[in-house]
Amino acid sequence: MRGLAFEAERATELGELFLRRGPDRTRQALADYLADQVARGRLALEDPREAAGMFIGMLLGEWHIDTLLGRRMELGPAQCEARARHCTAVFLSGASA
């Protein structure tokens, strides 16, 4: 990821290609799911695409930034799952219909 970020500054098409085929697809798939939940009356969101980005941002948070900047993270599956559950609970408490 660090290498890609460095190279994308010189080769913008490389960064754009990665974004379209990776993060953009993930955000859109989540946005589609959230929009479906809004349509079913389960969630109250004005902009499911924006909400998807916010949720993903919560999941990645400081761990992602720390790792990108070279800090070694000693995270086990239990810690990752606990964070995912906590982020989901926080997100849903603000988005529940």
TIRO-2110 file (N, C-alpha, C; in Angstrom, 1 decimal):
// TIRO-2110
0.8, -1.2, 0.0, N, 1, A
0.0, 0.0, 0.0, CA, 1, A
0.9, 1.2, 0.0, C, 1, A
1.9, 1.2, 0.8, N, 2, A
2.8, 2.4, 0.9, CA, 2, A
3.5, 2.6, -0.5, C, 2, A
3.9, 1.5, -1.1, N, 3, A
4.5, 1.6, -2.5, CA, 3, A
3.6, 2.2, -3.5, C, 3, A
2.3, 1.7, -3.4, N, 4, A
1.3, 2.2, -4.4, CA, 4, A
1.0, 3.6, -4.2, C, 4, A
0.9, 4.1, -2.9, N, 5, A
0.7, 5.5, -2.6, CA, 5, A
1.9, 6.4, -3.2, C, 5, A
3.1, 5.9, -3.0, N, 6, A
4.2, 6.6, -3.5, CA, 6, A
4.2, 6.7, -5.1, C, 6, A
4.0, 5.6, -5.7, N, 7, A
4.0, 5.5, -7.2, CA, 7, A
2.8, 6.3, -7.8, C, 7, A
1.7, 6.3, -7.1, N, 8, A
0.4, 6.9, -7.6, CA, 8, A
0.6, 8.4, -7.8, C, 8, A
1.6, 9.0, -7.1, N, 9, A
1.8, 10.4, -7.2, CA, 9, A
2.4, 10.7, -8.6, C, 9, A
3.3, 9.8, -9.1, N, 10, A
3.9, 9.9, -10.4, CA, 10, A
3.1, 9.3, -11.5, C, 10, A
2.3, 8.3, -11.2, N, 11, A
1.5, 7.6, -12.2, CA, 11, A
0.1, 7.5, -11.7, C, 11, A
-0.6, 8.6, -11.9, N, 12, A
-2.0, 8.8, -11.4, CA, 12, A
-2.9, 7.7, -11.9, C, 12, A
-2.7, 7.2, -13.1, N, 13, A
-3.6, 6.1, -13.6, CA, 13, A
-3.5, 4.8, -12.8, C, 13, A
-2.3, 4.6, -12.2, N, 14, A
-2.1, 3.4, -11.4, CA, 14, A
-2.9, 3.5, -10.1, C, 14, A
-2.9, 4.7, -9.5, N, 15, A
-3.7, 4.9, -8.3, CA, 15, A
-5.2, 4.8, -8.6, C, 15, A
-5.6, 5.4, -9.7, N, 16, A
-7.0, 5.3, -10.1, CA, 16, A
-7.5, 3.9, -10.4, C, 16, A
-6.6, 3.2, -11.1, N, 17, A
-7.0, 1.8, -11.4, CA, 17, A
-7.1, 1.0, -10.1, C, 17, A
-6.2, 1.1, -9.1, N, 18, A
-6.4, 0.4, -7.9, CA, 18, A
-7.6, 0.8, -7.2, C, 18, A
-7.9, 2.1, -7.1, N, 19, A
-9.1, 2.6, -6.4, CA, 19, A
-10.4, 2.0, -7.0, C, 19, A
-10.5, 2.1, -8.3, N, 20, A
-11.7, 1.5, -9.0, CA, 20, A
-11.9, 0.1, -8.8, C, 20, A
-10.8, -0.7, -8.8, N, 21, A
-10.9, -2.2, -8.7, CA, 21, A
-10.9, -2.7, -7.3, C, 21, A
-10.6, -1.9, -6.4, N, 22, A
-10.5, -2.3, -5.0, CA, 22, A
-11.5, -1.5, -4.1, C, 22, A
-11.0, -0.5, -3.4, N, 23, A
-11.8, 0.3, -2.5, CA, 23, A
-13.1, 0.8, -3.0, C, 23, A
-13.1, 1.3, -4.2, N, 24, A
-14.4, 1.8, -4.8, CA, 24, A
-15.5, 0.7, -4.9, C, 24, A
-15.0, -0.5, -5.3, N, 25, A
-16.0, -1.7, -5.4, CA, 25, A
-16.5, -2.1, -4.0, C, 25, A
-15.6, -2.1, -3.1, N, 26, A
-16.0, -2.5, -1.7, CA, 26, A
-17.0, -1.5, -1.1, C, 26, A
-16.7, -0.2, -1.3, N, 27, A
-17.6, 0.9, -0.8, CA, 27, A
-18.9, 0.8, -1.5, C, 27, A
-18.9, 0.6, -2.8, N, 28, A
-20.2, 0.5, -3.5, CA, 28, A
-21.0, -0.7, -3.1, C, 28, A
-20.4, -1.8, -2.9, N, 29, A
-21.1, -3.0, -2.5, CA, 29, A
-21.7, -2.8, -1.1, C, 29, A
-21.0, -2.2, -0.2, N, 30, A
-21.5, -1.9, 1.1, CA, 30, A
-22.6, -0.8, 1.0, C, 30, A
-22.4, 0.2, 0.1, N, 31, A
-23.5, 1.2, -0.1, CA, 31, A
-24.8, 0.6, -0.6, C, 31, A
-24.6, -0.4, -1.5, N, 32, A
-25.8, -1.0, -2.1, CA, 32, A
-26.5, -1.8, -1.0, C, 32, A
-25.8, -2.5, -0.1, N, 33, A
-26.4, -3.2, 1.0, CA, 33, A
-27.1, -2.3, 1.9, C, 33, A
-26.4, -1.2, 2.3, N, 34, A
-27.0, -0.2, 3.2, CA, 34, A
-28.3, 0.4, 2.6, C, 34, A
-28.2, 0.7, 1.3, N, 35, A
-29.4, 1.3, 0.6, CA, 35, A
-30.6, 0.3, 0.7, C, 35, A
-30.3, -1.0, 0.5, N, 36, A
-31.3, -2.0, 0.6, CA, 36, A
-31.9, -2.0, 2.0, C, 36, A
-31.1, -1.8, 3.0, N, 37, A
-31.6, -1.8, 4.4, CA, 37, A
-32.4, -0.6, 4.7, C, 37, A
-32.1, 0.5, 4.1, N, 38, A
-32.9, 1.8, 4.1, CA, 38, A
-34.2, 1.5, 3.5, C, 38, A
-34.2, 0.9, 2.3, N, 39, A
-35.5, 0.6, 1.6, CA, 39, A
-36.4, -0.3, 2.4, C, 39, A
-35.8, -1.2, 3.2, N, 40, A
-36.6, -2.1, 4.0, CA, 40, A
-37.0, -1.5, 5.3, C, 40, A
-36.6, -0.3, 5.6, N, 41, A
-36.9, 0.4, 6.8, CA, 41, A
-36.1, 0.1, 8.0, C, 41, A
-35.0, -0.6, 7.8, N, 42, A
-34.2, -1.1, 8.9, CA, 42, A
-33.1, 0.0, 9.3, C, 42, A
-32.7, 0.8, 8.4, N, 43, A
-31.7, 1.9, 8.7, CA, 43, A
-32.3, 3.2, 8.2, C, 43, A
-31.8, 4.2, 8.8, N, 44, A
-32.1, 5.6, 8.4, CA, 44, A
-30.8, 6.3, 8.0, C, 44, A
-30.6, 6.4, 6.7, N, 45, A
-29.4, 7.0, 6.2, CA, 45, A
-29.7, 7.9, 5.1, C, 45, A
-29.2, 9.1, 5.1, N, 46, A
-29.5, 10.0, 3.9, CA, 46, A
-28.7, 9.6, 2.7, C, 46, A
-27.4, 9.2, 2.9, N, 47, A
-26.5, 8.9, 1.8, CA, 47, A
-25.8, 7.6, 2.1, C, 47, A
-26.3, 6.5, 1.6, N, 48, A
-25.7, 5.2, 1.9, CA, 48, A
-24.2, 5.1, 1.4, C, 48, A
-23.9, 5.7, 0.3, N, 49, A
-22.5, 5.7, -0.1, CA, 49, A
-21.5, 6.4, 0.9, C, 49, A
-22.0, 7.6, 1.3, N, 50, A
-21.2, 8.3, 2.3, CA, 50, A
-21.1, 7.5, 3.6, C, 50, A
-22.2, 6.9, 4.0, N, 51, A
-22.2, 6.0, 5.2, CA, 51, A
-21.3, 4.8, 5.1, C, 51, A
-21.2, 4.3, 3.9, N, 52, A
-20.3, 3.1, 3.7, CA, 52, A
-18.9, 3.6, 3.9, C, 52, A
-18.5, 4.7, 3.4, N, 53, A
-17.2, 5.3, 3.6, CA, 53, A
-16.9, 5.5, 5.0, C, 53, A
-17.8, 6.1, 5.8, N, 54, A
-17.6, 6.3, 7.2, CA, 54, A
-17.4, 5.0, 8.0, C, 54, A
-18.2, 4.0, 7.7, N, 55, A
-18.1, 2.8, 8.4, CA, 55, A
-16.7, 2.1, 8.1, C, 55, A
-16.3, 2.1, 6.8, N, 56, A
-15.0, 1.5, 6.5, CA, 56, A
-13.9, 2.3, 7.2, C, 56, A
-14.1, 3.6, 7.2, N, 57, A
-13.1, 4.5, 7.9, CA, 57, A
-13.0, 4.1, 9.4, C, 57, A
-14.1, 3.8, 10.0, N, 58, A
-14.1, 3.4, 11.4, CA, 58, A
-13.3, 2.1, 11.6, C, 58, A
-13.6, 1.2, 10.7, N, 59, A
-12.9, -0.1, 10.8, CA, 59, A
-11.4, 0.0, 10.6, C, 59, A
-11.0, 0.8, 9.7, N, 60, A
-9.5, 0.9, 9.4, CA, 60, A
-8.9, 1.8, 10.5, C, 60, A
-9.4, 3.0, 10.7, N, 61, A
-9.0, 3.9, 11.7, CA, 61, A
-7.5, 4.1, 11.8, C, 61, A
-7.0, 4.2, 13.1, N, 62, A
-5.6, 4.5, 13.3, CA, 62, A
-4.7, 3.3, 13.0, C, 62, A
-5.3, 2.1, 13.0, N, 63, A
-4.5, 0.9, 12.7, CA, 63, A
-3.9, 1.0, 11.3, C, 63, A
-4.8, 1.4, 10.4, N, 64, A
-4.4, 1.6, 8.9, CA, 64, A
-3.3, 2.6, 8.8, C, 64, A
-3.5, 3.8, 9.4, N, 65, A
-2.5, 4.9, 9.3, CA, 65, A
-1.2, 4.4, 9.9, C, 65, A
-1.3, 3.9, 11.1, N, 66, A
0.0, 3.4, 11.8, CA, 66, A
0.7, 2.4, 10.9, C, 66, A
0.0, 1.5, 10.3, N, 67, A
0.7, 0.5, 9.5, CA, 67, A
1.3, 1.1, 8.2, C, 67, A
0.5, 2.0, 7.6, N, 68, A
1.0, 2.7, 6.4, CA, 68, A
2.3, 3.4, 6.7, C, 68, A
2.4, 3.9, 7.9, N, 69, A
3.6, 4.7, 8.2, CA, 69, A
4.7, 3.8, 8.8, C, 69, A
4.6, 2.5, 8.8, N, 70, A
5.6, 1.6, 9.1, CA, 70, A
5.6, 1.1, 10.6, C, 70, A
4.6, 1.5, 11.3, N, 71, A
4.5, 0.9, 12.7, CA, 71, A
4.1, -0.5, 12.6, C, 71, A
4.8, -1.4, 13.3, N, 72, A
4.4, -2.8, 13.4, CA, 72, A
3.2, -3.0, 14.3, C, 72, A
2.2, -3.6, 13.9, N, 73, A
1.0, -3.8, 14.7, CA, 73, A
0.9, -5.3, 15.0, C, 73, A
0.8, -5.6, 16.2, N, 74, A
0.7, -7.0, 16.7, CA, 74, A
-0.8, -7.3, 17.1, C, 74, A
-1.6, -7.5, 16.0, N, 75, A
-3.0, -7.6, 16.2, CA, 75, A
-3.4, -9.1, 15.9, C, 75, A
-4.1, -9.7, 16.8, N, 76, A
-4.6, -11.0, 16.6, CA, 76, A
-6.1, -11.0, 16.1, C, 76, A
-6.5, -12.1, 15.6, N, 77, A
-7.9, -12.2, 15.1, CA, 77, A
-8.9, -11.8, 16.1, C, 77, A
-8.7, -12.1, 17.4, N, 78, A
-9.7, -11.7, 18.4, CA, 78, A
-9.8, -10.1, 18.5, C, 78, A
-8.7, -9.5, 18.5, N, 79, A
-8.7, -8.0, 18.5, CA, 79, A
-9.4, -7.4, 17.3, C, 79, A
-9.1, -8.0, 16.1, N, 80, A
-9.7, -7.5, 14.9, CA, 80, A
-11.2, -7.7, 14.9, C, 80, A
-11.7, -8.9, 15.4, N, 81, A
-13.1, -9.2, 15.5, CA, 81, A
-13.8, -8.3, 16.5, C, 81, A
-13.1, -8.0, 17.6, N, 82, A
-13.7, -7.1, 18.7, CA, 82, A
-13.9, -5.7, 18.1, C, 82, A
-12.9, -5.2, 17.4, N, 83, A
-13.0, -3.9, 16.8, CA, 83, A
-14.1, -3.9, 15.8, C, 83, A
-14.2, -4.9, 14.9, N, 84, A
-15.3, -4.9, 13.9, CA, 84, A
-16.7, -4.9, 14.6, C, 84, A
-16.8, -5.7, 15.7, N, 85, A
-18.1, -5.7, 16.4, CA, 85, A
-18.4, -4.4, 17.0, C, 85, A
-17.4, -3.8, 17.6, N, 86, A
-17.6, -2.5, 18.3, CA, 86, A
-17.9, -1.4, 17.2, C, 86, A
-17.2, -1.3, 16.1, N, 87, A
-17.5, -0.4, 15.1, CA, 87, A
-18.9, -0.6, 14.5, C, 87, A
-19.3, -1.8, 14.4, N, 88, A
-20.6, -2.1, 13.9, CA, 88, A
-21.7, -1.6, 14.8, C, 88, A
-21.5, -1.9, 16.1, N, 89, A
-22.5, -1.4, 17.1, CA, 89, A
-22.6, 0.1, 17.1, C, 89, A
-21.4, 0.8, 17.1, N, 90, A
-21.4, 2.3, 17.1, CA, 90, A
-22.1, 2.8, 15.8, C, 90, A
-21.8, 2.2, 14.7, N, 91, A
-22.4, 2.6, 13.4, CA, 91, A
-23.9, 2.4, 13.4, C, 91, A
-24.4, 1.2, 13.8, N, 92, A
-25.8, 0.9, 13.8, CA, 92, A
-26.6, 1.8, 14.9, C, 92, A
-25.9, 2.1, 16.0, N, 93, A
-26.6, 3.0, 16.9, CA, 93, A
-26.9, 4.3, 16.4, C, 93, A
-26.1, 4.8, 15.4, N, 94, A
-26.4, 6.1, 14.8, CA, 94, A
-27.2, 6.0, 13.5, C, 94, A
-27.4, 4.8, 13.0, N, 95, A
-28.1, 4.6, 11.7, CA, 95, A
-29.4, 3.8, 11.8, C, 95, A
-29.7, 3.4, 13.0, N, 96, A
-31.0, 2.6, 13.2, CA, 96, A
-32.2, 3.4, 12.9, C, 96, A
-33.1, 2.8, 12.2, N, 97, A
-34.4, 3.5, 11.9, CA, 97, A
-35.2, 3.8, 13.1, C, 97, A
END
